[in-house]
Amino acid sequence: MPWMQSLIVLIFNSGDKSIPSNDMTIMISYILSKLYELILEKNISHWLESHDKRAKGKARFGRHHSNLYHLIPIMIITEECHDN
């Protein structure tokens, strides 16, 4: 089960880098990493929108946008290709 797996990260603390006991061990769980991903995405999206940096026509990750916004253009392109 992927949600039960954890990533073990060693971060150098102090002293001699060749001695493993000088490293600090951090375990990052799948749930914690997904939570961090959601927070990071929200903050980046907010910054992009507030500074008008989001590329026009890019609905993904935009507020009040979803994959449904892409279905109509995909349907139109598919029908045009099928007709030709």
C-alpha positions as CSV (number, residue, x, y, z in Angstrom):
1,M,0.0,0.0,0.0
2,P,1.7,3.2,-1.1
3,W,0.0,5.4,1.5
4,M,1.8,3.3,4.2
5,Q,5.3,3.7,2.7
6,S,7.7,6.4,4.0
7,L,10.7,8.1,2.6
8,I,13.7,8.1,4.9
9,V,15.9,11.2,4.4
10,L,19.2,11.8,6.1
11,I,20.1,15.4,6.8
12,F,23.6,16.4,7.9
13,N,23.5,17.9,11.4
14,S,27.1,18.8,12.5
15,G,30.5,17.4,12.9
16,D,32.4,15.0,10.6
17,K,30.3,14.2,7.5
18,S,31.8,10.7,7.2
19,I,30.3,9.6,10.5
20,P,26.7,8.4,10.0
21,S,25.6,9.3,13.6
22,N,26.1,13.0,12.7
23,D,23.1,12.8,10.4
24,M,19.5,13.5,11.4
25,T,17.0,11.0,10.2
26,I,13.6,12.3,9.0
27,M,10.8,10.0,7.8
28,I,8.4,11.6,5.4
29,S,5.1,9.7,5.0
30,Y,3.0,9.5,1.9
31,I,0.1,11.3,3.6
32,L,2.4,14.1,4.9
33,S,4.0,14.5,1.4
34,K,0.5,14.8,-0.2
35,L,-0.5,17.4,2.4
36,Y,2.6,19.4,1.7
37,E,1.9,19.1,-2.1
38,L,-1.6,20.5,-1.6
39,I,-0.3,23.4,0.5
40,L,2.5,24.2,-1.9
41,E,0.2,24.0,-5.0
42,K,-2.3,26.4,-3.2
43,N,0.4,28.9,-2.4
44,I,2.0,28.8,-5.8
45,S,-1.4,29.2,-7.5
46,H,-2.4,32.1,-5.2
47,W,0.9,33.8,-6.0
48,L,0.6,33.3,-9.8
49,E,-3.0,34.6,-9.8
50,S,-2.2,37.6,-7.6
51,H,0.8,38.6,-9.7
52,D,-1.0,37.9,-13.0
53,K,1.7,35.4,-14.0
54,R,-0.5,32.4,-15.0
55,A,-0.3,31.7,-18.7
56,K,-3.5,32.5,-20.5
57,G,-5.5,29.4,-21.5
58,K,-3.9,27.3,-18.9
59,A,-6.9,26.2,-16.8
60,R,-5.2,23.4,-14.9
61,F,-4.7,24.3,-11.2
62,G,-6.6,27.5,-11.8
63,R,-9.2,28.5,-9.3
64,H,-12.7,27.5,-10.5
65,H,-11.2,25.4,-13.3
66,S,-11.2,21.7,-13.8
67,N,-10.5,19.1,-16.5
68,L,-14.1,19.7,-17.7
69,Y,-12.9,23.0,-19.2
70,H,-10.8,20.9,-21.6
71,L,-13.5,18.5,-22.7
72,I,-15.2,20.8,-25.2
73,P,-12.0,21.7,-27.1
74,I,-11.0,18.1,-27.2
75,M,-14.5,17.1,-28.5
76,I,-14.3,19.8,-31.2
77,I,-10.8,18.7,-32.3
78,T,-11.8,15.0,-32.3
79,E,-14.9,15.7,-34.5
80,E,-12.9,17.8,-36.9
81,C,-10.2,15.1,-37.2
82,H,-12.9,12.4,-37.7
83,D,-14.7,14.5,-40.4
84,N,-11.5,15.0,-42.3
